[in-house]
Amino acid sequence: MLTGVTKDEPGKRQYKMGDHILVKLPVGQIIEVTIRAVIPSADGTKQQVDWGYDQTALIEEWQVVKE
């Protein structure tokens, strides 16, 4: 199950560990990931995600693709 809201509503996203979302990686690839940690910071919330076998990334909210 994919969670989150559209890119038009950036302040309303509420993620938690275990959520599955679609993200766009810097190389342009769109993948489904699992959130492993939600990290608040001064410039917005970041998520530690993983996918596949031993693949991880730290993503920002703007990388979440519209579901």
Backbone as a chain_set.jsonl record, in Angstrom:
{"seq": "MLTGVTKDEPGKRQYKMGDHILVKLPVGQIIEVTIRAVIPSADGTKQQVDWGYDQTALIEEWQVVKE", "coords": {"N": [[0.838, -1.183, 0.0], [0.584, 2.169, -0.885], [1.405, 5.274, 0.606], [0.865, 8.678, 1.799], [0.525, 12.035, 0.455], [-0.447, 14.182, -2.317], [1.978, 15.998, -4.335], [1.183, 18.593, -4.366], [0.445, 19.287, -1.83], [2.542, 19.805, 0.267], [3.003, 20.278, 3.069], [1.364, 18.591, 4.482], [2.089, 15.952, 4.624], [2.439, 12.94, 6.331], [4.507, 10.648, 7.544], [5.494, 7.369, 8.598], [7.501, 4.836, 10.188], [7.899, 1.944, 8.21], [6.031, 2.559, 6.239], [5.162, 2.397, 2.763], [6.287, 3.999, -0.104], [6.442, 5.811, -3.254], [9.354, 6.994, -4.77], [11.49, 9.374, -6.429], [14.652, 8.871, -7.484], [17.89, 10.577, -7.514], [19.084, 9.865, -9.952], [16.995, 9.657, -11.653], [15.396, 7.437, -11.623], [12.367, 5.834, -10.697], [11.172, 4.346, -7.831], [9.687, 1.922, -5.567], [9.796, 2.258, -2.125], [10.628, 1.445, 1.313], [10.014, 3.109, 4.304], [12.385, 3.614, 6.79], [13.246, 5.319, 8.787], [12.255, 8.489, 10.112], [13.42, 11.682, 9.87], [13.549, 14.676, 11.407], [14.539, 17.952, 10.4], [16.147, 21.197, 10.143], [15.605, 22.208, 7.601], [13.37, 20.843, 6.69], [11.585, 17.669, 6.656], [13.249, 14.553, 6.485], [13.62, 11.274, 5.079], [14.837, 8.087, 5.891], [15.271, 5.483, 3.772], [14.739, 2.175, 2.374], [15.273, -0.345, -0.165], [15.018, -3.166, -2.349], [17.85, -5.354, -2.22], [19.833, -4.597, 0.344], [19.977, -1.822, -0.295], [20.003, 1.59, 0.338], [18.855, 4.955, 1.127], [18.849, 8.484, 1.829], [16.223, 10.542, 1.708], [14.462, 13.512, 0.593], [11.399, 15.413, 1.08], [10.53, 16.452, -1.419], [11.234, 14.556, -3.252], [9.373, 12.562, -3.225], [7.055, 10.867, -5.157], [3.999, 11.682, -6.809], [1.248, 9.836, -5.737]], "CA": [[0.0, 0.0, 0.0], [1.331, 3.419, -0.952], [0.817, 6.287, 1.466], [1.309, 10.043, 1.542], [-0.415, 12.87, -0.279], [0.121, 14.676, -3.561], [3.042, 16.987, -4.249], [0.555, 19.9, -4.204], [0.177, 19.502, -0.415], [3.771, 19.348, 0.91], [3.023, 20.37, 4.511], [0.413, 17.658, 5.089], [2.58, 14.575, 4.579], [2.743, 12.312, 7.613], [5.068, 9.331, 7.293], [5.968, 6.636, 9.766], [8.317, 3.683, 9.826], [7.171, 0.849, 7.591], [5.218, 3.006, 5.104], [5.698, 2.184, 1.418], [6.031, 5.165, -0.954], [7.208, 5.897, -4.493], [10.259, 8.137, -4.778], [12.332, 9.545, -7.6], [16.049, 8.99, -7.104], [18.611, 11.6, -8.293], [19.418, 9.377, -11.299], [15.782, 9.676, -12.445], [14.674, 6.186, -11.473], [11.267, 5.848, -9.741], [11.121, 3.044, -7.177], [8.909, 1.82, -4.335], [10.708, 2.087, -0.999], [10.069, 1.315, 2.659], [10.608, 4.092, 5.213], [12.996, 3.002, 7.97], [13.373, 6.354, 9.821], [11.827, 9.834, 9.749], [14.393, 12.536, 10.517], [13.239, 16.108, 11.286], [15.708, 18.831, 10.31], [15.799, 22.615, 10.007], [15.121, 22.476, 6.248], [12.3, 19.911, 6.32], [11.687, 16.282, 7.11], [13.917, 13.615, 5.585], [13.306, 9.883, 5.382], [15.802, 7.044, 5.562], [14.483, 4.458, 3.102], [15.481, 1.078, 1.76], [14.602, -1.107, -1.213], [15.858, -4.225, -2.907], [18.746, -6.019, -1.286], [20.896, -3.765, 0.898], [20.025, -0.503, -0.927], [19.416, 2.595, 1.217], [19.026, 6.352, 0.723], [18.232, 9.522, 2.641], [15.492, 11.339, 0.728], [13.717, 14.67, 1.063], [9.984, 15.335, 0.703], [10.269, 16.772, -2.825], [11.518, 13.382, -4.061], [8.222, 11.655, -3.198], [6.275, 10.965, -6.377], [2.547, 11.699, -6.608], [0.685, 8.494, -5.764]], "C": [[0.879, 1.241, 0.0], [0.619, 4.464, -0.11], [1.365, 7.654, 1.118], [0.225, 10.816, 0.826], [0.28, 13.406, -1.518], [1.184, 15.731, -3.317], [2.472, 18.395, -4.042], [0.306, 20.246, -2.742], [1.392, 19.119, 0.426], [3.757, 19.377, 2.432], [2.169, 19.338, 5.213], [0.893, 16.211, 5.091], [2.936, 14.092, 5.966], [3.229, 10.894, 7.325], [5.463, 8.688, 8.604], [6.772, 5.433, 9.279], [7.444, 2.576, 9.263], [6.283, 1.249, 6.435], [5.938, 2.699, 3.795], [5.306, 3.383, 0.562], [6.821, 5.027, -2.248], [8.075, 7.139, -4.432], [11.041, 8.17, -6.085], [13.754, 9.781, -7.123], [16.741, 10.047, -7.961], [18.978, 11.159, -9.713], [18.187, 9.304, -12.196], [14.932, 8.425, -12.336], [13.577, 6.34, -10.414], [11.122, 4.444, -9.168], [10.184, 3.097, -5.972], [9.874, 1.494, -3.208], [9.927, 1.905, 0.291], [10.778, 2.323, 3.559], [11.117, 3.375, 6.45], [13.182, 4.011, 9.102], [12.877, 7.671, 9.256], [12.689, 10.79, 10.562], [14.004, 14.002, 10.335], [14.533, 16.913, 11.222], [15.228, 20.259, 10.094], [15.202, 22.927, 8.641], [14.082, 21.469, 5.767], [12.564, 18.511, 6.823], [12.374, 15.437, 6.049], [13.572, 12.203, 6.027], [14.481, 8.997, 4.991], [14.986, 5.899, 5.002], [15.375, 3.314, 2.634], [14.615, 0.363, 0.739], [15.561, -2.178, -1.693], [16.685, -4.911, -1.834], [19.856, -5.07, -0.898], [21.068, -2.427, 0.179], [19.338, 0.491, -0.003], [19.659, 3.988, 0.661], [18.377, 7.25, 1.76], [17.551, 10.465, 1.658], [14.798, 12.519, 1.402], [12.302, 14.588, 0.522], [9.743, 15.583, -0.78], [10.539, 15.58, -3.743], [10.369, 12.372, -4.091], [7.356, 11.927, -4.417], [4.781, 10.964, -6.033], [1.998, 10.28, -6.749], [-0.598, 8.471, -6.553]], "O": [[1.812, 1.349, 0.796], [-0.61, 4.539, -0.104], [2.226, 7.783, 0.247], [-0.875, 10.304, 0.616], [1.456, 13.121, -1.749], [1.279, 16.29, -2.224], [3.188, 19.292, -3.597], [-0.015, 21.395, -2.437], [1.298, 18.193, 1.232], [4.444, 18.563, 3.049], [2.242, 19.217, 6.436], [0.156, 15.327, 5.526], [3.661, 14.768, 6.696], [2.448, 10.039, 6.908], [5.734, 9.369, 9.593], [6.721, 5.069, 8.104], [6.364, 2.304, 9.789], [5.812, 0.379, 5.703], [7.166, 2.736, 3.725], [4.131, 3.746, 0.504], [7.754, 4.228, -2.334], [7.595, 8.218, -4.083], [11.229, 7.152, -6.75], [14.034, 10.767, -6.441], [16.237, 10.389, -9.031], [19.162, 12.005, -10.587], [18.298, 8.936, -13.366], [13.844, 8.369, -12.909], [13.822, 6.911, -9.351], [10.968, 3.474, -9.91], [9.919, 4.167, -5.425], [10.675, 0.566, -3.317], [8.728, 2.175, 0.356], [12.007, 2.384, 3.575], [10.382, 2.62, 7.087], [13.268, 3.613, 10.264], [13.049, 7.95, 8.069], [12.698, 10.73, 11.791], [14.113, 14.53, 9.228], [15.505, 16.593, 11.907], [14.038, 20.496, 9.886], [14.37, 23.827, 8.531], [13.931, 21.265, 4.563], [13.637, 18.212, 7.348], [12.11, 15.588, 4.856], [13.27, 11.96, 7.195], [15.047, 9.135, 3.907], [14.096, 5.388, 5.681], [16.592, 3.458, 2.514], [13.387, 0.452, 0.771], [16.769, -2.097, -1.467], [16.263, -5.029, -0.684], [20.729, -4.765, -1.711], [22.193, -1.942, 0.054], [18.199, 0.261, 0.403], [20.547, 4.191, -0.168], [17.47, 6.832, 2.479], [18.223, 11.118, 0.86], [14.577, 12.523, 2.613], [12.02, 13.799, -0.38], [8.834, 14.984, -1.354], [10.116, 15.591, -4.899], [10.387, 11.435, -4.889], [6.972, 13.066, -4.681], [4.36, 10.316, -5.075], [2.247, 9.606, -7.748], [-1.221, 7.417, -6.687]]}, "num_chains": 1, "name": "protein.A"}
